[in-house]
Amino acid sequence: MAGEWAWSIPVVVGAILWFWSIRLTLRAYPDERLSLWANPRKAPARAVAARASGTGLAMFGVGMTAGSIETEPWIAAGLAGSFFALTFLAPYAISVAVHNSRMA
């Protein structure tokens, strides 16, 4: 029972890297509005690397965690997708929206 939850470690590390990349990007553009669905014109290299590594680690960890829990495959896929949307997409959208509202 405890072994399958060890796959949560890459999820946590990936989430930390993801949030760090958001912070780096927002701090790189303190006086400019950012597009929600497009990359900034010149994103910091550390932010791009952190985002790529964080996404990869987190998706690997979520997939392995959901796959090791004894459920139907479609339930595991739904849980993994829901986790990704709530943990990664929602905070990113909220962070960019708050940043852009400060520019108005």
C-alpha positions, 0 to 999 in steps of 0.5 A, spaced: 500 500 500 505 504 501 509 503 495 504 506 490 504 512 493 512 513 493 510 515 485 507 521 488 514 524 490 515 526 482 508 529 482 510 534 488 517 535 485 514 537 478 509 541 481 514 545 485 518 546 478 512 548 475 510 553 480 517 556 480 517 557 472 510 561 473 513 565 478 520 566 474 516 568 468 511 573 472 517 576 475 521 577 468 515 581 465 513 586 471 510 591 467 507 587 461 501 584 460 502 576 458 497 572 454 494 566 457 495 561 451 501 564 448 508 564 450 511 570 452 516 573 447 522 572 450 521 567 456 527 566 461 531 560 459 530 557 467 523 558 466 522 554 460 527 548 463 523 548 469 516 548 466 518 542 461 522 538 467 516 540 472 511 537 467 514 531 465 516 529 472 509 531 474 505 527 469 510 521 469 508 521 477 501 522 476 500 516 471 504 511 475 500 513 481 494 512 478 496 506 474 498 503 481 492 504 484 487 498 483 481 501 479 479 501 472 483 504 467 478 510 465 477 512 472 485 512 473 485 516 467 480 521 469 483 522 476 490 523 472 487 529 468 483 532 473 489 532 478 493 535 472 487 541 471 486 543 478 494 543 480 497 546 473 492 549 469 488 553 474 493 556 478 497 558 471 490 561 469 489 565 476 496 567 476 496 570 469 489 573 470 492 577 477 498 579 474 494 582 468 489 585 472 495 589 476 497 592 469 490 595 467 
